[in-house]
Amino acid sequence: MTNQELRQQENHPEVTGQLVLEMEIPSEELQMVFGASDKYVKKIEQSFGVTIVDRNGRIVIKGSAGAAVKAKATLEQLVSSIRRGNEIEEQKVDYAIELGIEEKEEALEEIDGDVICHSVSGKPIKPKTIGQKEYVDAIRDHMIVFGLGPAGTGKTYLAMAMAITAFKKEEVNRIILTRPAIEAGEKLGFLPGDLQSKVDPYLRPLYDALYQIMGAESFAKNMEKGLIEVAPLAYMRGRTLDNAYIILDEAQNTTPAQMKMFLTRIGFGSKVVITGDSSQKDLMPGTQSGLDVAERVLNKIDDIAFCRLTSRDVVRHPLVQKIVKAYESYENREKAKELKAQERTKKTRSVRR
């Protein structure tokens, strides 16, 4: 649509049945909101079915009444996010559009305001979605929290940030990070070195998060003092963990016995976060997951919260979100097929009787 055509419709909106809205955006902020080659604003146009034109900082939004209002609100929230010191990335634009469609765009401001801590490079660490915000709030309010959801939803990273913050504020005396030492679908054979060298590859994701948030030097000092412990789950047996922040990662790979053993280690003054993704089990075929059992057994106990993150909460590359959604759809279809097959089998048996 040319500028001349747009001006004609601005002057006579009643003819087209469309709404024309305007807003001012300074040039520096405009570049960030529009994105390279205008890719972000094109997404907003396609998502809401509107036309957005820049006239030297005066933004004109044209579309149906509801769509134009939502598109403008989404742009306003992105501008506000920039003014709060945030970078505009594709994932943030996608999520702002989702919230705009649902008329929940103001939630971005609440999410942005919840800074957990800063990384060693000074970058603020905070939730990026409503699901992540609810997860962080649940950790603050409950003694034990289960963070359940697909890869890329920040389950472990946010839990680690909360643990380090509590440790720095002296709310706990130490941090204990653990996960089952199970290979992801392949046998690695015998690993060389002492016992620590053998288990380190399984715990590497936890080390990576600690280095990024705390810094390698600070982590090494606290580890030497025994204030931070990274260990396989088997090391937890026989211990009582008081005044500690305990994170159990990859909990879908625990057996019911291991999960019960872990949960009964918790002592006074401790906080526990258990993370896992039931769709990525590496247990032997036929082995029941301790995470699945815990969901059924513990879901009605006070001070235990279950937070379920979804593909909407994935904060990695946008392609990861699409992959997670595709697998979710596939798994739902397969479950539906399985249920139909079971129903047919039941009907066949009842007819024979």
C-alpha positions in Angstrom: 0.0 0.0 0.0 1.4 3.4 -1.0 1.6 6.4 1.3 -1.0 8.2 -0.9 -3.5 5.3 -0.5 -2.9 5.2 3.2 -3.5 8.9 3.6 -6.8 8.6 1.7 -7.9 5.9 4.0 -6.7 7.9 7.1 -9.0 10.8 5.9 -11.9 8.5 5.2 -11.7 5.5 7.5 -15.4 5.0 7.5 -15.3 4.1 3.8 -13.1 1.1 4.4 -14.4 0.1 7.8 -10.8 0.2 9.1 -9.1 2.0 12.0 -6.0 4.2 11.6 -3.8 4.7 14.7 -0.6 6.7 15.2 2.3 6.6 17.7 5.6 8.3 18.0 8.8 6.2 18.3 12.3 7.8 18.5 14.7 6.7 15.7 17.0 4.6 17.9 14.1 2.7 19.4 12.5 2.4 16.0 15.4 0.5 14.6 15.3 -2.0 17.4 11.6 -2.5 17.2 11.5 -2.9 13.5 14.5 -5.2 13.4 17.0 -5.9 10.6 15.3 -5.5 7.2 12.1 -4.7 9.1 11.7 -8.4 10.0 10.1 -7.8 13.4 7.5 -5.3 12.2 6.7 -7.6 9.3 5.9 -10.3 11.8 3.6 -8.0 13.7 1.8 -7.0 10.4 1.3 -10.6 9.4 0.2 -11.7 12.9 -2.4 -9.0 13.3 -3.3 -8.5 9.7 -2.4 -4.8 9.8 -0.3 -2.3 7.8 2.4 -0.4 9.6 4.2 2.6 8.0 7.0 4.7 9.3 6.8 8.4 8.5 10.0 9.7 10.1 9.2 8.4 13.6 5.5 8.8 13.3 4.1 5.2 13.1 0.8 4.7 11.3 -1.0 1.5 12.0 -4.0 0.6 9.8 -6.3 -2.4 10.1 -9.6 -3.6 11.6 -10.4 -1.9 14.9 -9.4 -4.9 17.1 -6.3 -5.7 15.2 -5.0 -2.2 15.0 -5.4 -1.7 18.7 -3.6 -5.0 19.6 -0.8 -4.2 17.2 -0.3 -0.8 18.7 -0.3 -2.2 22.2 2.3 -4.8 21.2 4.5 -2.1 19.7 4.1 0.0 22.9 5.2 -2.9 25.1 8.3 -3.5 23.0 9.2 0.1 23.2 8.7 0.1 27.0 10.9 -3.0 27.2 13.7 -1.2 25.3 13.4 1.7 27.8 13.8 -0.7 30.6 17.2 -1.7 29.2 16.3 -4.9 27.3 17.4 -6.0 23.9 14.8 -6.9 21.4 15.2 -10.4 20.0 13.1 -12.6 17.8 11.9 -14.7 20.7 10.8 -11.6 22.6 8.9 -10.3 19.6 7.1 -13.6 19.0 6.1 -13.8 22.7 4.9 -10.1 22.7 2.7 -11.0 19.6 1.3 -14.0 21.4 0.4 -11.9 24.5 -1.0 -9.1 22.2 -3.3 -11.6 20.5 -4.6 -12.7 23.9 -4.7 -9.1 25.1 -2.2 -9.8 27.9 0.6 -7.6 26.6 0.9 -5.8 29.9 2.3 -9.0 31.4 5.6 -8.2 29.7 6.2 -5.3 32.1 5.6 -7.5 35.1 7.9 -10.2 33.8 10.7 -7.7 32.9 10.6 -6.2 36.4 11.4 -9.5 38.1 15.2 -9.6 38.1 16.5 -12.6 40.0 20.2 -11.7 39.9 22.9 -10.7 37.4 25.4 -13.0 35.6 29.1 -12.6 36.0 29.1 -10.4 32.9 26.4 -8.1 34.4 23.5 -9.4 32.3 20.2 -9.5 34.3 18.7 -12.9 34.7 14.9 -12.9 34.9 11.9 -14.9 33.6 11.0 -14.2 30.0 7.5 -15.7 29.8 4.4 -15.9 32.0 5.1 -19.6 32.7 8.7 -18.9 33.8 7.4 -16.1 36.1 4.9 -18.5 37.7 7.8 -21.0 38.1 10.0 -18.4 39.8 7.2 -17.3 42.1 6.5 -20.9 43.0 10.1 -21.4 44.0 9.9 -18.3 46.3 6.7 -19.5 47.9 7.2 -23.3 48.3 9.7 -25.6 50.0 9.6 -28.1 47.2 8.9 -27.2 43.5 8.8 -29.5 40.5 9.6 -27.7 37.3 8.2 -29.8 34.4 8.5 -29.1 30.8 10.4 -29.5 27.5 14.0 -28.5 26.8 14.8 -24.8 26.5 12.2 -23.6 29.0 14.8 -22.4 31.5 13.9 -24.9 34.2 17.4 -25.6 35.4 18.9 -22.2 34.7 16.3 -20.2 36.6 16.5 -22.7 39.5 20.3 -22.2 39.5 19.8 -18.4 39.5 17.4 -18.6 42.5 19.8 -20.9 44.4 22.8 -18.6 43.9 20.7 -15.6 44.9 19.6 -17.4 48.1 23.2 -18.4 48.8 24.6 -14.9 48.4 21.9 -13.5 50.7 22.9 -16.2 53.2 19.4 -17.7 53.3 21.1 -21.1 52.9 24.5 -22.3 53.8 25.3 -24.3 50.7 24.1 -25.3 47.3 23.8 -28.9 46.3 23.3 -29.8 42.6 22.6 -33.4 41.6 21.3 -35.5 38.7 21.2 -39.2 37.8 24.3 -40.4 36.0 22.5 -41.9 33.0 23.7 -41.9 29.4 21.4 -40.3 26.9 20.5 -43.3 24.8 24.1 -44.5 24.1 26.7 -46.5 25.9 29.9 -44.6 26.5 31.8 -47.5 28.0 34.3 -47.1 30.8 35.5 -43.5 31.3 39.1 -42.9 32.4 40.3 -41.1 35.5 39.1 -41.0 39.2 35.5 -41.1 40.3 35.0 -37.3 39.9 36.4 -37.5 36.3 33.9 -40.3 35.6 30.8 -38.4 36.7 31.8 -34.9 35.5 30.5 -35.4 31.9 27.0 -36.1 33.3 27.1 -33.0 35.4 28.6 -30.6 32.8 25.3 -28.7 32.1 25.2 -27.8 35.8 28.8 -26.6 35.8 28.1 -24.5 32.7 25.2 -22.7 34.3 27.2 -22.1 37.5 30.2 -20.6 35.5 27.9 -18.2 33.6 26.0 -17.0 36.7 28.6 -17.1 39.4 31.9 -17.0 37.5 34.5 -19.8 37.4 36.7 -18.3 40.1 33.9 -17.7 42.7 32.6 -21.2 41.9 36.0 -22.9 42.4 36.5 -21.1 45.8 33.1 -22.1 47.1 33.5 -25.6 45.8 36.8 -26.0 47.6 35.1 -24.9 50.8 32.4 -27.5 50.3 29.7 -24.7 50.1 28.8 -25.8 46.5 28.5 -29.5 45.7 27.9 -31.0 42.3 27.3 -34.7 42.6 25.5 -37.7 41.1 22.2 -38.7 42.7 23.7 -41.9 44.2 25.8 -39.7 46.5 22.7 -38.5 48.3 21.8 -41.8 50.0 22.3 -41.7 53.8 22.6 -37.9 54.1 20.4 -35.3 55.8 20.5 -32.0 54.0 19.9 -29.0 56.3 20.0 -25.3 55.4 20.8 -26.1 51.7 19.4 -25.2 48.3 19.1 -28.5 46.5 18.5 -28.9 42.8 17.7 -32.3 41.2 18.1 -32.0 37.5 16.9 -34.5 34.8 14.5 -36.1 37.3 12.7 -38.0 34.6 15.7 -40.4 34.7 15.2 -41.3 38.4 13.5 -44.6 39.5 10.7 -44.3 42.0 13.1 -45.6 44.7 15.7 -43.0 43.9 13.1 -40.2 43.9 11.8 -41.4 47.3 15.4 -41.6 48.6 16.1 -38.1 47.4 12.9 -36.5 48.8 13.5 -38.0 52.3 17.0 -36.4 52.5 15.5 -32.9 52.9 16.2 -31.3 56.3 15.3 -28.1 58.1 15.8 -24.8 56.4 16.2 -26.3 52.9 14.7 -25.5 49.6 14.3 -28.0 46.8 13.8 -27.7 43.1 13.3 -30.8 40.9 13.4 -30.4 37.2 12.5 -32.8 34.4 11.0 -33.6 31.1 8.9 -36.7 31.0 9.2 -36.9 27.2 13.0 -37.4 27.4 13.5 -40.4 29.5 16.8 -42.4 29.2 15.7 -45.2 31.5 15.8 -48.9 30.4 12.6 -49.9 28.6 9.9 -50.9 31.0 11.4 -48.9 33.9 9.0 -46.5 35.6 10.1 -42.9 36.1 10.3 -41.6 39.6 9.2 -38.2 38.3 5.9 -39.7 36.9 5.2 -41.5 40.2 6.0 -38.3 42.2 3.4 -36.3 40.2 0.7 -38.8 41.2 1.8 -39.3 44.8 2.6 -35.7 45.9 0.3 -33.5 44.0 -2.0 -32.8 47.0 0.6 -32.1 49.6 0.9 -28.5 50.9 4.1 -26.7 50.3 4.9 -28.8 47.2 4.2 -27.1 43.9 4.1 -28.5 40.3 4.9 -26.0 37.6 4.2 -27.2 34.1 6.1 -25.2 31.4 5.2 -25.7 27.7 6.5 -25.0 24.2 5.3 -21.4 24.7 8.0 -21.0 27.4 10.9 -22.1 25.2 13.5 -19.3 25.2 16.1 -20.8 22.9 16.2 -20.2 19.2 12.7 -19.9 17.7 13.3 -23.1 15.7 13.6 -25.0 19.0 10.1 -23.8 19.9 8.8 -25.1 16.6 10.6 -28.5 17.1 9.1 -28.8 20.6 5.6 -28.0 19.2 6.0 -30.5 16.4 6.9 -33.3 18.8 4.1 -32.4 21.2 1.6 -32.6 18.3 3.1 -35.9 17.1 3.0 -37.4 20.6 -0.6 -36.3 21.2 -1.7 -37.9 17.9 0.1 -41.1 18.8 -1.6 -41.2 22.3 -5.0 -40.6 20.6 -4.3 -43.5 18.2 -3.3 -45.8 21.1 -6.5 -44.9 23.1 -8.6 -45.7 20.0 -6.9 -49.0 19.5 -7.5 -49.9 23.2 -11.2 -49.0 22.9 -11.5 -51.1 19.8 -9.9 -54.0 21.6 -12.2 -53.7 24.5 -15.3 -53.6 22.2 -14.1 -56.7 20.4 -13.6 -58.6 23.6 -17.0 -57.6 24.9 -18.7 -58.8 21.6 -16.9 -62.2 21.9 -18.2 -62.6 25.4 
